[in-house]
Structure formats: structure tokens, C-alpha cells
């Protein structure tokens, strides 16, 4: 968490997930959690 409230996801995580610049996500907020769901992807729970 950065001083201005922004949350950055590191390259180690984005590379592991195969994410690319321009990928879009749905953001789901829960109790003290944030889920990023790639648009067009089936939920895997």
C-alpha cells in the first residue's frame, strides 16, 4: 500500500499469472479483501 492509498501489484505476481498491459478486471470488494477477476473469465472457486 502506497502513501497515497494506491495498491501496486508486483511483477512477480503479474508474471506468474500471465497478465499483460491492458488486461481489464472486474473488482470485487469484500471484508478486508480485494478480488481482481479478468473480464471474460469464468470464476474459479
N, CA, C and O atoms as CSV, one atom per row, in Angstrom:
chain,resi,resn,atom,element,x,y,z
A,1,UNK,N,N,0.862,-1.156,0.000
A,1,UNK,CA,C,0.000,0.000,0.000
A,1,UNK,C,C,0.904,1.212,0.000
A,1,UNK,O,O,1.801,1.325,0.835
A,2,UNK,N,N,0.674,2.113,-0.926
A,2,UNK,CA,C,1.481,3.317,-1.021
A,2,UNK,C,C,0.901,4.428,-0.159
A,2,UNK,O,O,-0.248,4.345,0.273
A,3,UNK,N,N,1.690,5.466,0.090
A,3,UNK,CA,C,1.277,6.557,0.975
A,3,UNK,C,C,-0.008,7.225,0.521
A,3,UNK,O,O,-0.743,7.766,1.347
A,4,UNK,N,N,-0.298,7.198,-0.795
A,4,UNK,CA,C,-1.487,7.879,-1.318
A,4,UNK,C,C,-2.703,6.961,-1.416
A,4,UNK,O,O,-3.741,7.355,-1.948
A,5,UNK,N,N,-2.575,5.739,-0.904
A,5,UNK,CA,C,-3.696,4.804,-0.905
A,5,UNK,C,C,-3.736,3.878,-2.100
A,5,UNK,O,O,-4.582,2.986,-2.160
A,6,UNK,N,N,-2.834,4.070,-3.058
A,6,UNK,CA,C,-2.775,3.168,-4.214
A,6,UNK,C,C,-2.175,1.837,-3.812
A,6,UNK,O,O,-1.296,1.761,-2.954
A,7,UNK,N,N,-2.664,0.802,-4.445
A,7,UNK,CA,C,-2.155,-0.541,-4.202
A,7,UNK,C,C,-1.477,-1.026,-5.472
A,7,UNK,O,O,-2.090,-1.031,-6.540
A,8,UNK,N,N,-0.224,-1.432,-5.370
A,8,UNK,CA,C,0.522,-1.879,-6.536
A,8,UNK,C,C,0.700,-3.402,-6.446
A,8,UNK,O,O,0.979,-3.957,-5.383
A,9,UNK,N,N,0.529,-4.046,-7.591
A,9,UNK,CA,C,0.758,-5.486,-7.678
A,9,UNK,C,C,2.111,-5.671,-8.353
A,9,UNK,O,O,2.316,-5.187,-9.467
A,10,UNK,N,N,3.020,-6.352,-7.706
A,10,UNK,CA,C,4.379,-6.501,-8.210
A,10,UNK,C,C,4.489,-7.408,-9.427
A,10,UNK,O,O,3.609,-8.223,-9.702
A,11,UNK,N,N,5.596,-7.245,-10.148
A,11,UNK,CA,C,5.860,-8.005,-11.360
A,11,UNK,C,C,5.910,-9.505,-11.096
A,11,UNK,O,O,5.489,-10.288,-11.947
A,12,UNK,N,N,6.407,-9.917,-9.955
A,12,UNK,CA,C,6.462,-11.347,-9.638
A,12,UNK,C,C,5.068,-11.976,-9.707
A,12,UNK,O,O,4.915,-13.100,-10.185
A,13,UNK,N,N,4.065,-11.257,-9.233
A,13,UNK,CA,C,2.693,-11.767,-9.254
A,13,UNK,C,C,2.086,-11.695,-10.645
A,13,UNK,O,O,1.461,-12.651,-11.106
A,14,UNK,N,N,2.268,-10.559,-11.318
A,14,UNK,CA,C,1.658,-10.412,-12.636
A,14,UNK,C,C,2.280,-11.377,-13.644
A,14,UNK,O,O,1.580,-11.908,-14.506
A,15,UNK,N,N,3.578,-11.604,-13.541
A,15,UNK,CA,C,4.235,-12.571,-14.437
A,15,UNK,C,C,3.742,-13.988,-14.165
A,15,UNK,O,O,3.467,-14.752,-15.090
A,16,UNK,N,N,3.635,-14.323,-12.894
A,16,UNK,CA,C,3.170,-15.667,-12.517
A,16,UNK,C,C,1.767,-15.945,-13.046
A,16,UNK,O,O,1.438,-17.081,-13.389
A,17,UNK,N,N,0.940,-14.898,-13.108
A,17,UNK,CA,C,-0.434,-15.049,-13.579
A,17,UNK,C,C,-0.577,-14.838,-15.083
A,17,UNK,O,O,-1.659,-15.014,-15.642
A,18,UNK,N,N,0.525,-14.457,-15.737
A,18,UNK,CA,C,0.481,-14.246,-17.176
A,18,UNK,C,C,-0.280,-13.000,-17.584
A,18,UNK,O,O,-0.851,-12.951,-18.674
A,19,UNK,N,N,-0.296,-11.993,-16.724
A,19,UNK,CA,C,-1.022,-10.763,-17.019
A,19,UNK,C,C,-0.197,-9.872,-17.938
A,19,UNK,O,O,1.031,-9.843,-17.862
A,20,UNK,N,N,-0.889,-9.154,-18.799
A,20,UNK,CA,C,-0.254,-8.282,-19.785
A,20,UNK,C,C,-0.804,-6.864,-19.639
A,20,UNK,O,O,-1.934,-6.681,-19.187
A,21,UNK,N,N,-0.007,-5.857,-20.022
A,21,UNK,CA,C,-0.521,-4.483,-20.017
A,21,UNK,C,C,-1.811,-4.401,-20.841
A,21,UNK,O,O,-1.902,-4.964,-21.932
A,22,UNK,N,N,-2.785,-3.703,-20.309
A,22,UNK,CA,C,-4.063,-3.556,-21.000
A,22,UNK,C,C,-5.118,-4.556,-20.566
A,22,UNK,O,O,-6.294,-4.388,-20.891
A,23,UNK,N,N,-4.719,-5.611,-19.826
A,23,UNK,CA,C,-5.717,-6.558,-19.313
A,23,UNK,C,C,-6.698,-5.801,-18.428
A,23,UNK,O,O,-6.304,-4.902,-17.685
A,24,UNK,N,N,-7.973,-6.166,-18.508
A,24,UNK,CA,C,-9.004,-5.485,-17.728
A,24,UNK,C,C,-9.629,-6.448,-16.736
A,24,UNK,O,O,-9.718,-7.651,-16.985
A,25,UNK,N,N,-10.065,-5.896,-15.598
A,25,UNK,CA,C,-10.571,-6.704,-14.496
A,25,UNK,C,C,-11.852,-6.130,-13.924
A,25,UNK,O,O,-12.090,-4.923,-13.978
A,26,UNK,N,N,-12.664,-7.004,-13.381
A,26,UNK,CA,C,-13.766,-6.610,-12.513
A,26,UNK,C,C,-13.177,-6.595,-11.108
A,26,UNK,O,O,-12.407,-7.486,-10.749
A,27,UNK,N,N,-13.531,-5.600,-10.318
A,27,UNK,CA,C,-13.039,-5.505,-8.947
A,27,UNK,C,C,-14.179,-5.858,-8.009
A,27,UNK,O,O,-15.245,-5.244,-8.052
A,28,UNK,N,N,-13.950,-6.853,-7.160
A,28,UNK,CA,C,-14.932,-7.227,-6.144
A,28,UNK,C,C,-14.333,-6.931,-4.779
A,28,UNK,O,O,-13.218,-7.351,-4.470
A,29,UNK,N,N,-15.086,-6.206,-3.970
A,29,UNK,CA,C,-14.628,-5.848,-2.640
A,29,UNK,C,C,-15.328,-6.708,-1.606
A,29,UNK,O,O,-16.538,-6.921,-1.673
A,30,UNK,N,N,-14.557,-7.197,-0.656
A,30,UNK,CA,C,-15.098,-7.974,0.445
A,30,UNK,C,C,-14.568,-7.394,1.747
A,30,UNK,O,O,-13.971,-6.317,1.765
A,31,UNK,N,N,-14.790,-8.105,2.812
A,31,UNK,CA,C,-14.301,-7.627,4.108
A,31,UNK,C,C,-12.782,-7.771,4.144
A,31,UNK,O,O,-12.253,-8.875,4.268
A,32,UNK,N,N,-12.099,-6.653,4.035
A,32,UNK,CA,C,-10.629,-6.599,4.046
A,32,UNK,C,C,-10.004,-7.442,2.951
A,32,UNK,O,O,-8.933,-8.019,3.139
A,33,UNK,N,N,-10.669,-7.513,1.807
A,33,UNK,CA,C,-10.089,-8.216,0.666
A,33,UNK,C,C,-10.529,-7.556,-0.631
A,33,UNK,O,O,-11.592,-6.942,-0.710
A,34,UNK,N,N,-9.688,-7.699,-1.641
A,34,UNK,CA,C,-9.979,-7.201,-2.981
A,34,UNK,C,C,-9.734,-8.352,-3.941
A,34,UNK,O,O,-8.670,-8.970,-3.907
A,35,UNK,N,N,-10.707,-8.648,-4.797
A,35,UNK,CA,C,-10.552,-9.676,-5.823
A,35,UNK,C,C,-10.521,-9.001,-7.179
A,35,UNK,O,O,-11.369,-8.163,-7.485
A,36,UNK,N,N,-9.549,-9.366,-7.985
A,36,UNK,CA,C,-9.473,-8.891,-9.361
A,36,UNK,C,C,-9.828,-10.063,-10.257
A,36,UNK,O,O,-9.127,-11.075,-10.266
A,37,UNK,N,N,-10.903,-9.935,-11.007
A,37,UNK,CA,C,-11.383,-11.005,-11.873
A,37,UNK,C,C,-11.222,-10.550,-13.316
A,37,UNK,O,O,-11.846,-9.569,-13.722
A,38,UNK,N,N,-10.392,-11.246,-14.106
A,38,UNK,CA,C,-10.221,-10.844,-15.501
A,38,UNK,C,C,-11.567,-10.818,-16.224
A,38,UNK,O,O,-12.357,-11.752,-16.090
A,39,UNK,N,N,-11.832,-9.763,-16.984
A,39,UNK,CA,C,-13.083,-9.676,-17.722
A,39,UNK,C,C,-13.148,-10.813,-18.731
A,39,UNK,O,O,-12.165,-11.101,-19.414
A,40,UNK,N,N,-14.302,-11.457,-18.826
A,40,UNK,CA,C,-14.488,-12.553,-19.755
A,40,UNK,C,C,-14.031,-13.888,-19.243
A,40,UNK,O,O,-14.150,-14.887,-19.953
A,41,UNK,N,N,-13.508,-13.948,-18.023
A,41,UNK,CA,C,-13.033,-15.222,-17.478
A,41,UNK,C,C,-14.102,-15.828,-16.576
A,41,UNK,O,O,-14.847,-15.114,-15.904
A,42,UNK,N,N,-14.163,-17.140,-16.574
A,42,UNK,CA,C,-15.059,-17.839,-15.653
A,42,UNK,C,C,-14.439,-17.813,-14.269
A,42,UNK,O,O,-13.224,-17.954,-14.126
A,43,UNK,N,N,-15.266,-17.632,-13.248
A,43,UNK,CA,C,-14.748,-17.632,-11.882
A,43,UNK,C,C,-14.303,-19.035,-11.504
A,43,UNK,O,O,-14.994,-20.011,-11.797
A,44,UNK,N,N,-13.152,-19.138,-10.855
A,44,UNK,CA,C,-12.592,-20.415,-10.441
A,44,UNK,C,C,-12.559,-20.489,-8.929
A,44,UNK,O,O,-11.546,-20.151,-8.317
A,45,UNK,N,N,-13.650,-20.924,-8.314
A,45,UNK,CA,C,-13.721,-21.023,-6.860
A,45,UNK,C,C,-13.976,-22.441,-6.454
A,45,UNK,O,O,-14.071,-22.735,-5.262
